[in-house]
Amino acid sequence: MKFHRLTISFLLIFLAACGPSGAQTTGPTSAAAYIENKGSDTIVNLALAWAERYQQEHRAVRISVTGGGSGTGIAALLNGTVDIANASRQIKSEEMGQAQSKGINPVEHVIARDAIAVIVHPDNPVSELTLQQISAIYSGKFNNWQEVGGEDRPIVRLSRETNSGTHVYFLETVLRLGEKNDKTLFSTDTLLLPSSEGIINEVRGNPNAIGYDGLGYVPHDLKMIAIARRPGDPYVLPSIATVNDNTYPIARDLYMYTAGQPAGAAAAYLDWIMHSAEAQAIVAELGFVPIK
């Protein structure tokens, strides 16, 4: 990933301003519109890159970007402490109910697409798995790499924490294979990690580990697994091309949510993200999939 991390000092520039939607911060010569943006750790680097570029071109706007997980961002939106919530999953029905009870109508904006890559150490000889095999690994039915054609080694399962939208999506799409009435859960010995970087570092240091991460976070020194939807189907690696042609089975939309239709600076910013070639070029540059 070319733009893997932005400096803390860049964040501090954003945090110098304060206040939610439409709030103004005053300086010696001019006022600045302030946008508070929080949520998905999958999206955070992309959101930081967008904010940096947008502020270069719109000097009167200040944008604060922080992570914490999709659930954290949506909760902040419902509490009225952010203007835009980033999410790598759709808002849940219970979250929508909470919003409506407060008189809030969350509006969904698709801002990019993503593939979730299943990753292992490069020394692991396993290169292909079906969705059913991955489900069996993460649910604890398979506990040795030998059971999926690998060596006689224990499987070390890695996952994002439960407040992560990527965790929720992986649970519903992979472990439960898209079956809404399925109650399969992650094996209790699955190691839950707070960030994409945490999963990368654990896989890099453990030849027995298996993890999953957004495609834009996967470095070249780790091995991505080719995945088949069912036994007998072709095995497909994640890429922009295989997301766009719908052949890679673990792909999703990425979202920003606002409390009602956005207005003012937030509306202009979201319009730039979704409709400008410049913003969507940053999507591709960081390893995600543009919506246009």
C-alpha positions, 0 to 999 in steps of 0.5 A: 500500500503506497499511502499506508500511514499518515503522520500524527502531526497531520492529524493534530492539524485537524484536531486544532479545530472543534465542534460538529457539523457546520460549526465554525472556527475563527482565525485572525483573517477568516472562518473555517468550516469544520467536518468531524469524520470518524469510524472504520479502521479499514477506511481511515487511511483512505479518509486521511488521504482524501482529507489532506488533498481536499484541504489543500484545495479548500483552505477554508475547510478543516477535517478531523479524521479518526478511526476506532471501528465502524460501530464506534463511528456510527455510535458517534453519529447517533450521539451527534458528535460527528458529521460523517461516520465511516463504515465498512459494513451497512448500518445494523437494524438495531442501530437504525432503530436507535437513530429513529428513536432520536429523530435521526435518519441516517443516510448511506453514501457508497464511497468505494469498494473493497476486497477482503483478502485472506492472508497467510505467511509466505512459508505456508504451502496452502494457496487455495481455499473454498469459502466452506473451508475458511468457515470451518477454520474460523469456526473451529471445525478445522484446527490443523493445516493438514485438514486443508492440504497443508502441513501438520501444524496447528492453525492460529486464527486471527480476526479483527475485534467485534466493533470492526465492520470488517469483523461483522462482514466476515462473520456474516459472509464467510463464517455463516456463508451468507445464511441469515439464520446461521448462528455460527460464531468465531472459535473461542480461541480466535485472537482478536486484534484492534487494527489491520496493522495488528493482523499484518504483523501477527501473520508476518511473524507466525507461519501457522497464522491465518488472518483477513484484511482489506486488500489495500492493507496487504503488503507484498511480503505476505501471501493472499489465498485464492478463494472459490465460492464452492468446491469445484468453482475456480479459485480467484485472487482479490484484485480491483479487476476481480471485484469489478467482475464479481468473481472474487467472493469476499467483496463489499461496498464501503460507506459514509453515513450522515444524519440526514441529507448532508448540507454545507461543507459536508455535502460538498466534501461528500460530492467531491469524494463520490464524483470527482476523478481526483478522489476516486484515483486516490481510492485506486492508489491505496488499493481499494476499488473505485466506484466509478 
